Amino acid sequence: MEAAAPGKPQKLPKVAKVKNKAPNEIQITAEQLLREAKERDLEIVAPPPRQKIADAVELADYRLRKRKTFEDNLRKNRLMISNWIKYALWEESQKEVQRARSIFERALDVDHRNITLWLKYAEMEMRNKQVNHARNIWDRAVTILPRANQFWYKYTYMEEMLGNVAGARAVFERWMEWQPDEQAWMTYVKFELRYSERERARDIYDRFVMTHPEPKNWIRFAKFEADGGNSSAARQLFERAVEFFGEDFLNDKLFIAFARFEESQREHDRARVIYKYALDHLPKEQCEEVYKSYTIHEKKYGDRSGIEDVIVSKRKFQYEEEVKANPLNYDAWFDYLRLVESEGDVETIRDTYERAIANVPPIQQKRYWRRYIYLWINYALREEMKNKDIERTRQVYKACLDLLPHKNFTFSKIWLLFAYFEIRQKELQAARKILGRGIGMCPREKLFRGYIDLEIQLREFDRCRILYEKFLEFDSANCSTWMKFAELELLLGDVDRARAIFELAIHQDVLDIPEVLWKAYIDFEINQEDHTRVRRLYRKLLEKTSHVKACINFHARLRYYFRVRVWVSFARFEAEATGPEGARKLFREANNYLRDEGREKEDRLHLLEGWKSFEEELGDDGEMDKVKALMPKRVKKQRRTQNDQGMDTGWEEYYDYIFPEDEASRPNLKLLAMAKMWKQTKGNLPESTEISNETSRDEEVSEPGVADSGEIPISGSESESEEDQEEEESSRAGKRLKTNDDHNSNSDKDDMSQSPKPS
């Protein structure tokens, strides 16, 4: 490629000037640009021009420059092996093998454990037909890094390609001394087999199974003998393997392979004996594959009855042994029943079920009966579905219900299954009697709900009302039941009944999830578009949550946060009903209420955050500034801690919130308290007593309006009120005034700032 003339500036392509800079109506995405660039090959860069060397001087100059570049790179970072390899391969391309060899040796001095470096070095020697050099490199590599299998593979392959079989064998022997993995041994065996050295291969296999004594390796050795036509040797190997592992480490795959070998030799009786021996000695969890192989063998070479009798009788014997050892092992009974059911003998199945259900748990605790009760359920379902014996099914259910200790516990599932069975037999009255008996003997939530769902499906709504009333008499604290009862009345179009149900619910003394119930009631009134009732409900809920005794029904977390959530929800409702001004009025009312109550500063903070979020959505900048002006600032304070005996143990840090409204009214009260404490201190303390003027350490650490409730450590006594903190601060202020007075009369003003801090 011709270069530009020297001294002549290169012309740059003209850039088109954009006249219309307005955005196009149809925008083009980056993905589209990349796709079009790839399609049009706009990303292809022209290759650099090729340099033509005319004489030896230019060649020497070129080599000098390249070598200088490589050496500079090595001086910059001599640990980068890729630079050494590139340098050596370039010297090789210049037919400077000696130089390339020198570079590789220098690189090995830097990092002799780099596998890639050794491989490239040896491959270079082999490309240049320097066999002895390559052999020397492989010897050094396997000596330094004997666990790098790549060196051994390459070394043996090179010797074999050169026809040096004895040398390759010697390398393999050196390799096997390190006891490599299984693939290395198999490579050695295949090497010997390529030269028809079966005796050597047999010896290698013998050493191999001793080095890696695993069942699959013994099976591989036996298969090698069988493929060679030596069946007696293969049989002996299998027998050796069984003896080698003993009864403690037997393996199912070994027996299956042994039996299949005998099957291939037409020794079916031997195969049966092997399978039986395996079933007798192997653990239960390892017998599954043996059973499958044994079944396949018998299907091929035996009769149907023989295989079924052998396998079924064997498994029956195992299950009989298990249930005999532990009659209360219900999992074993389930497996046994599944096996018996597969035979299809009705009388045998019934007899087995009767034996199983006769093993009643000795302890009347429900957790011991959970597995046992499913024996009865399976028994009844089989009699109904498979045997079609309706009367026997009814007797099974009755016997089960008579057996259960209903005074201690019951199973609602049995009552419901019995009732649904009677419904399938079109005995509706019998089903109702069963469910009524269950509710009368042992009322449970699941029974009530199942009975109510049944009556709803039958469209017997009067019965549903009666059942809901009984259910609420049984469990009046269940909010879900109250809501479902009201939902039923609402679906029936009786709004007054639904409202009355909600009113009864919210006046209960104890409720499990009262916040959900109140929300459902408020949502109900909102859907009815009765804003007056909604406001009344909100006011009643706020009154209930503000009173400590009335707040007992609520969860502990709601005692602190639910009240604020109610205010925010109330304000959101007013925003939708009357507009943002009504919501702001409520927010201001809530803020004043929480400020006057003065119990939880976190409540006020959460309220202001909710107000701020509301203004961000629906407000303007002016209202937002007003809300931000009300946000508190967080300060870090210290207070004394006491142990259980009432003695001071030191100081602890905590975070407090100071609201601008509280800060405005604080100085006057604090000044009066300080004067009072100063007067008391002056009258009680002797003149020689010195009091430190740093008993309170308050330090501001954050900007106003920044509050992170997750970083507030809760410490100290929970019963400590703000009045106690005010008295403590007033006491500290009085001590500070007394200290100032004493210091003014005895020393300089500079000494006042040097009082020691409490430890």
C-alpha positions, 0 to 999 in steps of 0.5 A, spaced: 500 500 500 503 506 497 504 511 503 502 519 502 508 523 499 512 526 504 511 533 506 504 533 503 498 534 508 493 529 508 486 531 506 481 530 511 474 528 508 469 534 508 464 534 514 457 536 512 454 542 515 447 540 519 442 546 517 436 543 520 438 542 527 430 540 529 429 533 532 426 528 527 419 526 528 421 519 527 427 518 532 433 512 531 435 508 536 442 506 538 440 499 537 438 500 530 444 504 528 449 499 531 445 494 526 445 498 520 453 499 521 454 491 522 450 490 516 453 495 511 460 493 514 462 500 517 465 498 523 471 494 518 477 498 519 482 497 513 489 493 515 495 497 516 500 497 510 505 492 509 512 493 509 517 491 504 524 490 506 529 490 500 535 489 503 539 486 509 540 493 512 533 494 512 532 487 515 537 488 521 534 495 522 527 492 523 529 486 527 533 491 532 526 496 532 522 490 534 527 487 539 528 494 542 520 494 543 519 487 546 525 488 551 522 495 553 515 491 554 519 486 558 522 491 562 516 495 564 512 488 566 517 482 566 511 478 570 507 478 564 508 472 561 504 473 554 510 478 552 515 473 553 511 468 549 510 473 543 517 475 543 520 468 543 515 466 537 517 472 533 524 470 534 522 463 531 519 466 526 525 470 524 529 463 524 532 465 530 531 459 534 537 460 539 535 467 541 527 464 542 530 458 546 534 464 550 528 468 551 524 462 554 529 460 559 529 467 561 522 467 562 522 460 566 527 464 571 521 469 572 515 464 572 517 456 572 510 454 574 507 457 568 504 451 564 503 455 558 510 457 558 513 450 558 508 448 553 509 453 548 517 452 549 516 445 547 512 446 541 517 450 539 522 445 539 518 440 536 516 445 530 523 446 529 525 438 529 529 439 535 527 432 538 532 432 544 531 439 546 524 438 546 525 431 550 529 435 555 524 440 556 519 435 557 523 432 562 524 438 566 517 440 566 514 433 569 520 434 574 518 441 576 510 440 575 509 432 576 501 434 577 500 437 571 497 432 566 498 436 560 505 435 560 505 427 561 500 427 555 504 431 550 510 427 552 508 420 551 504 423 545 511 425 542 515 419 544 509 415 540 509 419 534 517 418 534 516 411 534 519 410 541 515 405 544 519 403 549 521 411 551 513 412 551 512 406 556 518 409 561 514 415 561 508 412 563 511 408 568 514 415 571 507 418 571 504 412 574 508 412 580 505 419 582 498 415 582 494 420 577 487 420 576 483 415 572 483 418 565 491 417 565 491 410 567 486 409 561 490 412 557 496 407 559 492 401 558 489 404 551 497 405 549 498 398 550 492 395 547 494 399 541 501 395 540 497 388 542 500 388 549 494 385 553 498 382 559 501 389 560 494 392 560 492 387 565 498 388 569 496 396 569 489 394 570 491 390 576 495 396 579 489 401 577 484 397 581 488 397 587 490 405 586 483 407 585 478 401 588 472 403 586 466 399 583 466 402 577 473 401 576 473 393 578 467 393 573 471 396 567 477 391 569 472 385 568 469 388 562 476 388 559 477 381 560 470 379 558 471 383 551 478 379 551 474 372 551 477 370 558 470 369 561 473 365 567 478 371 569 472 376 568 468 372 573 474 371 578 475 379 578 467 380 580 468 375 585 474 378 588 471 385 588 465 382 592 470 379 597 474 386 597 468 390 599 466 386 604 458 386 607 459 393 609 461 397 603 457 393 597 455 396 591 448 395 587 452 397 581 457 391 582 452 386 583 448 388 577 454 388 572 456 381 575 449 379 574 449 381 567 455 378 565 453 371 567 446 373 563 451 374 557 454 367 558 447 364 559 448 362 566 441 365 568 441 361 575 448 364 577 445 371 575 438 369 579 443 367 585 447 374 585 440 378 585 438 374 591 444 375 594 444 382 593 437 383 595 439 379 602 445 383 603 444 390 600 441 396 604 433 397 603 435 404 599 440 401 594 435 395 592 431 399 587 435 398 581 437 391 583 429 390 583 429 393 576 434 389 573 432 382 576 425 384 574 427 385 567 432 379 567 426 374 569 421 377 564 426 375 559 428 368 561 423 366 566 415 366 567 411 371 569 408 368 576 415 366 578 418 374 577 411 376 581 412 371 586 419 372 588 419 380 588 412 381 591 414 376 597 421 379 598 418 386 599 412 383 603 417 380 608 421 386 608 415 390 610 413 385 615 419 385 618 419 393 619 412 393 622 413 387 626 419 391 629 415 398 630 408 397 629 407 405 630 411 406 624 406 408 619 410 410 613 412 402 613 404 401 613 403 406 607 408 402 603 406 395 605 399 397 603 401 400 597 404 394 595 398 390 597 394 394 593 398 393 587 396 386 587 388 387 587 386 382 592 380 385 596 380 381 602 388 382 603 387 389 602 382 390 607 385 385 612 392 389 612 388 396 613 385 393 619 391 391 622 394 398 620 388 402 624 389 397 630 395 400 632 392 406 635 398 412 638 398 411 645 399 418 647 393 423 646 397 428 643 395 431 636 402 431 633 402 423 634 396 422 630 397 426 624 400 420 620 395 415 623 389 418 621 391 418 614 390 410 614 383 411 616 382 416 610 385 412 605 381 406 607 375 410 607 376 412 600 378 406 597 372 402 600 368 408 596 372 409 590 375 402 588 370 397 592 364 401 591 362 399 598 358 404 601 355 401 607 362 399 609 365 406 607 360 409 612 362 404 618 369 406 617 368 414 618 363 412 624 369 408 627 374 413 626 370 419 629 368 414 635 375 413 636 378 420 636 378 423 643 374 429 641 375 432 648 382 433 647 383 434 639 379 432 633 381 432 625 376 437 622 378 433 615 374 427 617 368 431 619 368 434 612 370 428 608 364 424 612 359 430 610 361 430 603 361 423 602 354 423 604 352 429 599 355 424 594 350 419 596 345 425 596 344 424 603 343 432 605 340 431 611 345 426 614 351 431 612 348 437 615 347 432 622 354 430 621 357 437 621 352 440 626 354 434 631 362 436 629 360 443 631 357 441 637 362 436 640 368 440 638 367 447 634 373 449 630 374 454 625 375 449 619 368 446 620 365 452 621 368 455 614 366 448 611 359 448 613 358 455 611 361 454 604 356 448 603 350 452 605 352 457 600 353 452 594 346 450 596 344 457 596 341 457 603 343 464 606 338 463 612 342 457 614 349 461 613 346 467 617 345 462 623 352 459 622 355 465 622 352 467 628 354 461 632 361 462 629 362 469 632 359 466 638 365 461 638 370 466 636 368 473 637 375 476 636 376 473 629 376 479 624 376 475 618 369 472 620 366 479 621 368 481 614 366 475 611 359 475 614 358 483 612 361 481 605 355 476 605 350 481 607 352 486 602 352 481 596 345 479 598 344 487 598 342 488 605 347 494 606 343 495 613 345 488 616 352 489 613 353 496 617 350 493 623 355 487 623 361 492 622 358 496 628 358 490 632 365 488 630 368 494 632 365 494 639 368 487 641 373 487 646 378 483 643 380 482 636 386 479 632 387 484 627 383 490 628 386 494 623 384 490 617 377 490 620 377 498 621 379 499 614 374 494 611 369 498 615 371 504 612 372 502 605 365 499 605 362 506 607 366 509 602 363 505 597 357 507 599 359 514 598 356 516 605 362 521 607 359 523 613 359 516 616 366 515 614 368 521 617 365 519 624 368 512 623 375 516 622 374 520 628 372 514 632 378 510 630 382 516 632 379 516 639 380 509 640 387 509 638 389 515 642 387 512 649 392 507 652 387 502 655 382 502 648 389 501 644 390 494 648 387 490 642 392 493 637 398 490 636 404 493 639 407 496 633 400 499 631 400 503 638 406 507 635 404 508 628 397 506 627 395 513 629 399 517 624 397 512 619 389 513 621 391 521 620 394 520 614 389 516 611 383 521 613 387 526 610 387 523 603 380 521 604 378 529 605 383 530 599 378 526 595 372 528 598 373 536 599 379 537 596 386 539 598 384 544 603 380 539 607 386 535 607 391 540 610 386 542 615 386 535 618 394 535 617 394 541 621 389 539 626 393 532 627 400 536 628 397 540 633 394 534 637 400 530 637 404 536 639 399 537 645 399 530 647 407 530 647 408 523 648 411 520 641 416 525 637 416 519 632 409 520 631 409 527 629 415 526 625 411 520 621 405 525 620 410 531 617 413 526 612 406 524 610 404 531 610 410 532 605 409 526 601 401 529 600 404 536 598 409 533 593 403 530 590 397 535 590 400 541 593 404 547 591 411 550 593 408 555 598 405 549 602 411 545 601 415 550 604 410 551 610 411 543 611 418 543 611 418 549 616 415 544 621 420 539 620 424 537 626 432 537 627 435 531 630 440 532 635 445 527 639 445 527 646 448 524 652 444 522 659 446 518 665 445 510 665 444 506 671 444 499 673 439 495 677 441 497 683 440 505 681 447 506 681 450 511 675 454 506 670 456 512 665 453 516 659 450 513 653 448 517 647 441 517 644 438 521 638 432 526 640 428 531 635 427 538 636 421 541 633 421 549 631 414 550 635 417 547 641 423 550 641 420 557 641 416 556 647 422 553 651 427 558 653 423 562 658 421 555 662 428 553 662 430 560 665 425 559 670 427 552 672 435 554 672 433 560 677 430 555 681 435 550 681 440 555 682 437 557 689 436 550 691 443 549 690 446 555 693 442 553 699 444 546 700 451 546 698 457 548 702 461 554 699 468 550 698 464 545 693 465 546 686 461 543 681 462 542 673 459 546 668 459 541 663 454 536 666 450 536 659 453 534 653 448 536 647 451 536 640 447 538 634 449 533 628 444 533 622 440 538 618 433 540 620 428 536 616 433 530 616 430 524 620 432 517 619 428 512 624 432 506 622 438 510 626 435 512 632 437 507 638 432 505 643 435 505 650 434 507 657 428 506 661 421 506 657 418 509 663 422 516 663 418 522 661 419 528 658 418 532 665 423 528 668 428 530 662 426 537 663 427 537 671 434 534 669 436 539 664 434 544 669 438 541 675 444 541 670 442 549 669 442 551 676 449 547 677 452 551 671 449 558 674 452 556 681 459 554 678 459 560 674 458 564 681 464 560 684 469 561 679 467 569 678 469 570 685 475 565 686 479 565 679 479 568 672 474 567 667 478 562 663 478 557 668 470 556 667 471 553 660 476 548 663 472 543 667 473 536 666 468 532 663 464 526 666 467 519 664 
